[in-house]
Amino acid sequence: MNKHVIFWSITVGLGGMLFGMDMTVISGVEKTIKELWHLDDWTHGFAMATALYGTVLGAAFGGIPADKFGRKKTLFWIGLSFLISSIGAALANDVNSFMIFRFLGGLGIGASSVVAPIYISEIAPAKHRGKLVISFQLNIVLGILIAYVSNYFISGLGENDWRWMLGIVGLPSLLFSILILFTPESPTFLLLHRNDKEGAKKVLDLVDPDPMGTINRILSNQAKITTTERIFTSKYFKPLLLAFLFSFFNQLSGINAVLYYAPRIFEKAHLDKSSALLQSAGIGVANLIFTLLGWYLIDRVGRKVLMYIGSIGYIASLSLIAYSFYSDSFEFVPMYIFAFIAAHAIGQGSVIWVFISEIFPNSVRASGMAWGSLTHWILAALITNFFPIFTNILGESTIFTFFAIMMFAQLAYVKFLMPETKGATLEDIESNIVMH
């Protein structure tokens, strides 16, 4: 695999690490801010979900600057939004200013979930595209692990330890913004949005054995489009439906509820605070190991096989978690949650950003990616916001049973609706999904 493609993909994938860190550090501070600012369940849930409401807007509109100003410039500003957000939230003196800065970080998360996979999919050769786009998810997982581990080691440093937990995200944010300056613009963007054939060729000369062939294929495909494309038309109903359902099931697995409230869940299972934070770090380790396995397998066995494995693993682990809370038998809850995380990491976690970035044509890829991300983040925000409320009303057993039922529905989606995209060019995928 070309060294330039690897470096650019890793650099852009670091946006995923910021995404994972920013999303997960909050798990270590959620109980502290509730007690510090005397928050009721509703305000507490809303404060926890504020960043996710920001991701909704970031995902909805992230494709616009990506198409107008370029993938590179948009990623640079995303890095700065993470930097400002992490420092601001760490210094917040009340819940309102805390939520404002968390919302800003959420804008960056949402936008990065759109722009980074687009960039990587546009510079990656077809046979390695799965592995390279999954580098974004791999970095999310790495960020989650770093956040859990840093929370564990920072915990107990004093009454302001929670501020350090949040502020530490500023360091990789600054590094990401600097490294983005050394990555080129996407050749697809240069061709389709800047009409810069020479600039696109300079980038492709570094990474593509047949740069003119690639340029001609992109331009030939674009030439078939006679009018400005709008995504919400019957022509694109199938990829829109595929992306919506994929994102829908991603969140209805309960993954964000587990990631955000892991220490709380472990404490409900009668672990003390220190043990709960350590077990949460174990979630990060399991997540990383099985995402690496997904990274290894995605271009070998395909997207659908990983989704079958993940769906079955979800159903088994969620059912066991639900039964444990129903029977008040908590001995194996950490093991079941690790199994749940493993199922997510090798299935949905590995495939989601790869699959959604593949199934939309070049002309509407940014809009399509925004659509999938928007669905994902609206549900993530709602579930994170209402999880503490509904668990207090219905109990953990009912909630996890509901998540398990949703994963039976996901299994049917994989079986009957999801196409395999392994090894196909983006143009071939367009022909198979949109034209049929």
C-alpha positions as CSV (number, residue, x, y, z in Angstrom):
1,M,0.0,0.0,0.0
2,N,1.3,3.5,-0.9
3,K,3.1,5.3,1.9
4,H,1.5,8.6,1.0
5,V,-2.0,7.1,1.2
6,I,-1.2,5.5,4.5
7,F,0.1,8.8,6.0
8,W,-2.9,10.8,4.7
9,S,-5.4,8.3,5.9
10,I,-3.8,8.0,9.4
11,T,-3.6,11.8,9.7
12,V,-7.3,12.3,8.7
13,G,-8.2,9.3,10.8
14,L,-6.8,11.2,13.9
15,G,-10.0,13.2,13.6
16,G,-11.6,10.0,14.8
17,M,-9.3,9.8,17.8
18,L,-10.5,13.3,18.8
19,F,-14.1,12.1,18.2
20,G,-13.6,9.1,20.5
21,M,-11.8,11.0,23.2
22,D,-14.3,14.0,23.3
23,M,-17.2,11.6,23.2
24,T,-16.0,9.4,26.1
25,V,-14.1,11.6,28.6
26,I,-17.6,12.7,29.7
27,S,-18.2,9.3,31.3
28,G,-15.6,10.1,34.0
29,V,-17.1,13.4,34.9
30,E,-20.9,12.8,34.7
31,K,-21.4,12.0,38.4
32,T,-19.1,14.9,39.5
33,I,-20.9,17.6,37.5
34,K,-24.3,16.3,38.7
35,E,-23.3,16.7,42.3
36,L,-21.2,19.9,41.8
37,W,-24.0,21.8,40.0
38,H,-26.9,20.0,41.8
39,L,-28.5,18.7,38.5
40,D,-31.8,16.9,38.3
41,D,-32.1,13.8,36.0
42,W,-33.4,15.9,33.1
43,T,-30.7,18.6,33.2
44,H,-28.0,16.0,33.9
45,G,-29.1,13.9,30.9
46,F,-29.3,17.1,28.7
47,A,-25.8,18.2,29.8
48,M,-24.4,14.7,29.0
49,A,-26.1,14.8,25.5
50,T,-25.3,18.4,24.6
51,A,-22.2,17.4,22.6
52,L,-24.4,14.9,20.7
53,Y,-26.9,17.6,19.9
54,G,-24.0,19.5,18.4
55,T,-23.1,16.4,16.4
56,V,-26.5,16.5,14.8
57,L,-25.9,20.0,13.4
58,G,-22.3,19.1,12.5
59,A,-23.4,16.0,10.6
60,A,-26.3,17.8,8.9
61,F,-24.2,20.6,7.6
62,G,-20.6,19.2,7.6
63,G,-20.9,18.3,3.9
64,I,-21.6,21.9,2.9
65,P,-18.1,23.3,3.8
66,A,-16.6,20.1,2.6
67,D,-18.0,20.7,-0.9
68,K,-17.6,24.5,-0.8
69,F,-14.2,25.0,0.8
70,G,-12.7,21.5,0.5
71,R,-12.1,18.5,2.6
72,K,-8.7,19.7,3.9
73,K,-9.8,23.2,5.1
74,T,-12.9,21.7,6.8
75,L,-10.9,19.2,8.7
76,F,-8.5,21.9,9.9
77,W,-11.4,23.9,11.4
78,I,-12.8,20.7,12.9
79,G,-9.5,20.3,14.8
80,L,-9.7,23.9,16.1
81,S,-13.3,23.3,17.3
82,F,-12.1,20.4,19.4
83,L,-9.3,22.4,20.8
84,I,-11.5,25.3,21.9
85,S,-14.2,23.0,23.1
86,S,-12.0,20.9,25.4
87,I,-10.3,23.9,27.0
88,G,-13.6,25.8,27.4
89,A,-15.5,22.8,29.0
90,A,-12.5,22.2,31.4
91,L,-12.7,25.8,32.6
92,A,-16.5,26.0,32.8
93,N,-17.9,27.4,36.1
94,D,-21.5,26.5,35.5
95,V,-23.6,24.0,33.6
96,N,-24.6,26.5,30.9
97,S,-21.1,27.4,29.8
98,F,-20.1,23.7,30.1
99,M,-22.9,22.8,27.7
100,I,-22.0,25.6,25.2
101,F,-18.4,24.3,24.9
102,R,-19.6,20.7,24.8
103,F,-22.0,21.7,22.0
104,L,-19.1,23.2,20.0
105,G,-17.1,20.0,20.4
106,G,-20.2,18.1,19.2
107,L,-20.2,20.2,16.0
108,G,-16.6,19.0,15.4
109,I,-17.6,15.4,16.0
110,G,-20.5,15.5,13.7
111,A,-18.6,17.2,10.9
112,S,-15.6,14.8,11.2
113,S,-17.9,11.8,11.0
114,V,-18.9,13.1,7.5
115,V,-15.8,14.7,6.1
116,A,-13.0,12.3,7.3
117,P,-14.5,9.1,5.8
118,I,-15.3,11.0,2.5
119,Y,-11.7,12.1,2.2
120,I,-10.3,8.7,2.9
121,S,-12.7,6.9,0.5
122,E,-11.7,9.4,-2.2
123,I,-8.0,8.8,-2.0
124,A,-8.0,5.1,-1.2
125,P,-7.6,2.4,-3.9
126,A,-10.6,0.1,-4.2
127,K,-8.9,-3.1,-2.9
128,H,-7.7,-1.3,0.3
129,R,-10.6,1.2,0.8
130,G,-12.2,-0.8,3.6
131,K,-9.0,-0.9,5.7
132,L,-8.3,2.7,5.1
133,V,-11.7,4.1,5.8
134,I,-11.9,1.9,8.9
135,S,-8.7,3.7,10.1
136,F,-11.2,6.4,11.1
137,Q,-13.2,4.0,13.3
138,L,-9.9,2.6,14.6
139,N,-8.9,6.0,15.7
140,I,-12.3,6.5,17.3
141,V,-11.8,3.4,19.3
142,L,-8.2,4.4,20.2
143,G,-9.6,7.8,21.4
144,I,-12.2,6.0,23.5
145,L,-9.5,3.8,25.1
146,I,-7.2,6.8,25.8
147,A,-10.2,8.7,27.4
148,Y,-11.1,5.8,29.7
149,V,-7.4,5.2,30.7
150,S,-6.7,8.9,31.3
151,N,-9.9,9.2,33.3
152,Y,-8.8,6.3,35.5
153,F,-5.3,7.8,36.2
154,I,-6.5,11.4,36.6
155,S,-9.3,10.3,39.0
156,G,-8.4,11.1,42.5
157,L,-6.0,13.9,41.8
158,G,-8.2,16.4,43.6
159,E,-11.5,18.1,43.4
160,N,-10.7,19.5,40.0
161,D,-9.6,16.2,38.5
162,W,-12.7,16.3,36.2
163,R,-11.4,19.5,34.6
164,W,-8.1,17.7,33.6
165,M,-10.1,14.8,32.2
166,L,-11.9,17.2,29.8
167,G,-8.9,19.5,29.0
168,I,-6.5,16.7,28.0
169,V,-8.4,16.4,24.6
170,G,-6.8,19.8,23.7
171,L,-3.3,18.2,23.1
172,P,-4.3,15.8,20.3
173,S,-6.6,18.5,18.9
174,L,-3.6,20.8,18.3
175,L,-1.5,18.0,16.8
176,F,-4.3,17.1,14.4
177,S,-4.7,20.7,13.2
178,I,-1.0,20.9,12.5
179,L,-0.8,17.5,10.7
180,I,-3.7,18.4,8.4
181,L,-1.6,21.2,7.0
182,F,0.7,18.5,5.5
183,T,-2.1,16.6,3.7
184,P,-3.2,17.4,0.2
185,E,-6.8,18.1,-1.0
186,S,-8.8,15.2,-2.2
187,P,-8.3,14.7,-6.0
188,T,-12.0,14.0,-6.4
189,F,-12.8,17.4,-4.8
190,L,-10.2,19.1,-7.0
191,L,-11.8,17.6,-10.2
192,L,-15.5,18.0,-9.4
193,H,-15.5,21.2,-7.4
194,R,-12.5,23.1,-8.6
195,N,-12.1,21.8,-12.1
196,D,-8.4,21.5,-11.2
197,K,-7.3,18.6,-13.4
198,E,-3.6,19.5,-12.9
199,G,-3.9,19.6,-9.1
200,A,-5.7,16.3,-9.0
201,K,-3.0,14.7,-11.2
202,K,-0.3,15.9,-8.9
203,V,-1.9,14.2,-5.9
204,L,-2.7,11.0,-7.9
205,D,0.8,10.9,-9.3
206,L,2.0,10.2,-5.7
207,V,-0.5,7.3,-5.0
208,D,-2.0,6.0,-8.2
209,P,-0.2,3.8,-10.9
210,D,-2.7,5.1,-13.5
211,P,-3.6,8.7,-12.5
212,M,-5.0,9.6,-15.9
213,G,-7.2,6.5,-15.9
214,T,-8.6,7.4,-12.5
215,I,-9.2,11.0,-13.6
216,N,-10.9,10.0,-16.8
217,R,-13.1,7.5,-14.9
218,I,-14.2,10.2,-12.4
219,L,-14.9,12.7,-15.1
220,S,-16.7,10.2,-17.3
221,N,-18.9,9.2,-14.4
222,Q,-19.6,12.9,-13.6
223,A,-20.4,13.6,-17.3
224,K,-23.5,11.3,-17.1
225,I,-25.0,13.8,-14.7
226,T,-26.7,16.6,-16.7
227,T,-28.2,18.6,-13.9
228,T,-27.3,19.6,-10.3
229,E,-28.0,16.5,-8.3
230,R,-30.3,16.6,-5.3
231,I,-30.1,13.7,-2.9
232,F,-33.7,13.5,-1.8
233,T,-35.2,12.1,-5.0
234,S,-36.6,8.7,-5.9
235,K,-33.4,8.0,-7.7
236,Y,-31.4,7.7,-4.5
237,F,-34.2,6.1,-2.4
238,K,-32.2,2.8,-2.0
239,P,-28.9,4.3,-0.7
240,L,-30.8,6.7,1.5
241,L,-32.8,3.8,3.0
242,L,-29.7,1.7,3.4
243,A,-27.8,4.5,5.2
244,F,-30.8,5.4,7.4
245,L,-31.4,1.9,8.6
246,F,-27.7,1.2,9.1
247,S,-27.3,4.3,11.3
248,F,-30.6,3.6,13.1
249,F,-29.6,0.1,14.2
250,N,-26.1,1.4,15.2
251,Q,-27.6,3.5,17.9
252,L,-30.5,1.1,18.8
253,S,-27.9,-1.4,19.9
254,G,-27.4,0.9,23.0
255,I,-23.7,1.5,22.2
256,N,-23.7,5.1,23.2
257,A,-25.6,4.4,26.4
258,V,-22.9,1.9,27.4
259,L,-20.0,4.1,26.4
260,Y,-21.4,7.3,28.1
261,Y,-22.7,5.6,31.3
262,A,-20.3,2.7,31.6
263,P,-19.1,3.6,35.1
264,R,-22.7,4.1,36.2
265,I,-23.7,0.7,34.8
266,F,-20.7,-1.0,36.6
267,E,-21.6,0.7,39.8
268,K,-25.2,-0.5,39.5
269,A,-23.7,-3.9,39.2
270,H,-22.1,-3.2,42.7
271,L,-18.6,-2.3,41.7
272,D,-17.0,0.6,43.6
273,K,-16.0,3.8,41.7
274,S,-12.4,2.9,41.2
275,S,-13.2,-0.6,39.9
276,A,-16.0,0.9,37.7
277,L,-13.5,3.2,36.0
278,L,-11.0,0.4,35.6
279,Q,-13.6,-1.8,34.1
280,S,-14.5,1.1,31.8
281,A,-10.9,1.1,30.6
282,G,-11.4,-2.6,29.9
283,I,-14.2,-1.6,27.5
284,G,-11.7,0.5,25.6
285,V,-9.2,-2.4,25.4
286,A,-11.9,-4.8,24.1
287,N,-13.1,-2.2,21.6
288,L,-9.6,-1.7,20.2
289,I,-8.7,-5.4,19.9
290,F,-11.9,-6.3,18.0
291,T,-11.8,-3.2,15.9
292,L,-8.3,-4.3,14.8
293,L,-9.7,-7.7,14.0
294,G,-12.5,-6.0,12.0
295,W,-9.8,-3.9,10.2
296,Y,-7.9,-7.1,9.3
297,L,-11.1,-8.9,8.0
298,I,-13.2,-6.2,6.3
299,D,-11.5,-6.4,2.9
300,R,-11.0,-10.2,3.2
301,V,-14.4,-11.5,4.2
302,G,-16.5,-8.5,3.4
303,R,-18.9,-6.1,5.1
304,K,-21.9,-8.5,5.5
305,V,-20.0,-11.3,7.2
306,L,-18.8,-8.9,9.9
307,M,-22.3,-7.6,10.3
308,Y,-23.6,-11.1,10.8
309,I,-21.0,-11.8,13.5
310,G,-21.8,-8.5,15.2
311,S,-25.5,-8.9,15.1
312,I,-25.5,-12.4,16.7
313,G,-22.9,-11.2,19.3
314,Y,-25.2,-8.2,20.1
315,I,-28.2,-10.4,20.6
316,A,-26.4,-12.8,22.9
317,S,-24.6,-10.2,25.1
318,L,-27.6,-7.8,25.4
319,S,-29.9,-10.7,26.4
320,L,-27.4,-11.8,29.1
321,I,-27.0,-8.2,30.5
322,A,-30.8,-7.8,30.6
323,Y,-31.2,-11.2,32.4
324,S,-28.4,-10.3,34.9
325,F,-30.2,-7.1,36.0
326,Y,-33.6,-9.0,36.0
327,S,-32.2,-11.7,38.3
328,D,-29.9,-9.4,40.4
329,S,-27.0,-11.6,39.5
330,F,-24.1,-9.3,38.6
331,E,-21.1,-11.5,38.8
332,F,-20.6,-11.8,35.0
333,V,-21.9,-8.4,33.9
334,P,-18.4,-7.0,33.1
335,M,-17.8,-10.0,30.9
336,Y,-21.1,-9.6,29.1
337,I,-20.5,-5.9,28.5
338,F,-17.0,-6.7,27.1
339,A,-18.7,-9.2,24.8
340,F,-21.2,-6.6,23.7
341,I,-18.4,-4.1,23.0
342,A,-16.5,-6.9,21.0
343,A,-19.7,-7.5,18.9
344,H,-20.0,-3.8,18.2
345,A,-16.4,-3.3,17.4
346,I,-16.1,-6.2,14.8
347,G,-19.6,-5.5,13.3
348,Q,-21.3,-2.1,13.3
349,G,-18.2,-0.2,14.6
350,S,-16.0,-1.5,11.8
351,V,-18.4,-1.3,9.0
352,I,-20.6,1.8,9.5
353,W,-18.4,4.6,8.1
354,V,-16.9,2.4,5.4
355,F,-20.4,1.3,4.1
356,I,-22.1,4.7,4.2
357,S,-19.1,6.3,2.5
358,E,-19.3,3.7,-0.3
359,I,-22.9,3.5,-1.3
360,F,-23.5,7.1,-2.5
361,P,-22.4,8.4,-5.9
362,N,-19.6,11.0,-6.2
363,S,-22.1,13.7,-7.0
364,V,-24.0,13.4,-3.7
365,R,-21.5,11.5,-1.5
366,A,-21.0,14.4,1.0
367,S,-24.8,14.8,1.3
368,G,-25.3,11.1,1.6
369,M,-22.7,10.8,4.3
370,A,-24.3,13.8,6.1
371,W,-27.7,11.9,5.9
372,G,-26.3,8.8,7.5
373,S,-24.3,10.7,10.1
374,L,-27.4,12.9,10.9
375,T,-29.5,9.8,11.6
376,H,-26.8,8.3,13.7
377,W,-26.3,11.4,15.8
378,I,-29.9,12.3,16.4
379,L,-30.5,8.9,17.8
380,A,-27.2,9.0,19.8
381,A,-28.3,12.3,21.4
382,L,-31.8,11.1,22.2
383,I,-30.6,7.8,23.7
384,T,-27.9,9.5,25.8
385,N,-30.3,12.2,27.0
386,F,-33.1,9.8,28.0
387,F,-31.1,6.7,29.1
388,P,-30.8,7.8,32.8
389,I,-34.5,8.9,32.8
390,F,-35.8,5.6,31.4
391,T,-33.6,3.4,33.4
392,N,-34.9,5.1,36.6
393,I,-38.5,4.5,35.3
394,L,-38.3,1.1,33.6
395,G,-35.1,-0.4,35.0
396,E,-31.9,-1.7,33.3
397,S,-33.4,-5.1,32.4
398,T,-36.2,-3.6,30.3
399,I,-33.9,-1.2,28.5
400,F,-31.3,-3.9,27.6
401,T,-34.1,-6.2,26.5
402,F,-35.3,-3.5,24.1
403,F,-31.8,-3.1,22.7
404,A,-31.6,-6.9,22.1
405,I,-34.9,-7.0,20.2
406,M,-33.7,-4.2,18.0
407,M,-30.6,-6.3,17.1
408,F,-32.9,-9.1,15.8
409,A,-34.3,-6.4,13.4
410,Q,-30.7,-5.5,12.4
411,L,-30.0,-9.2,11.6
412,A,-33.0,-9.2,9.2
413,Y,-31.7,-5.9,7.6
414,V,-28.3,-7.5,6.9
415,K,-29.8,-10.7,5.5
416,F,-32.4,-9.1,3.2
417,L,-31.4,-5.5,2.3
418,M,-27.6,-4.9,2.8
419,P,-25.5,-5.3,-0.4
420,E,-21.8,-6.4,-0.3
421,T,-19.4,-3.7,-1.4
422,K,-16.1,-5.5,-0.9
423,G,-13.5,-4.9,-3.6
424,A,-15.7,-2.8,-5.9
425,T,-14.9,0.6,-7.2
426,L,-17.1,3.5,-6.1
427,E,-18.4,3.8,-9.6
428,D,-19.3,0.0,-9.7
429,I,-21.1,0.3,-6.4
430,E,-23.0,3.3,-7.7
431,S,-24.1,1.3,-10.8
432,N,-25.2,-1.7,-8.7
433,I,-27.1,0.3,-6.0
434,V,-28.5,3.4,-7.7
435,M,-29.1,2.1,-11.2
436,H,-30.9,-1.1,-10.1
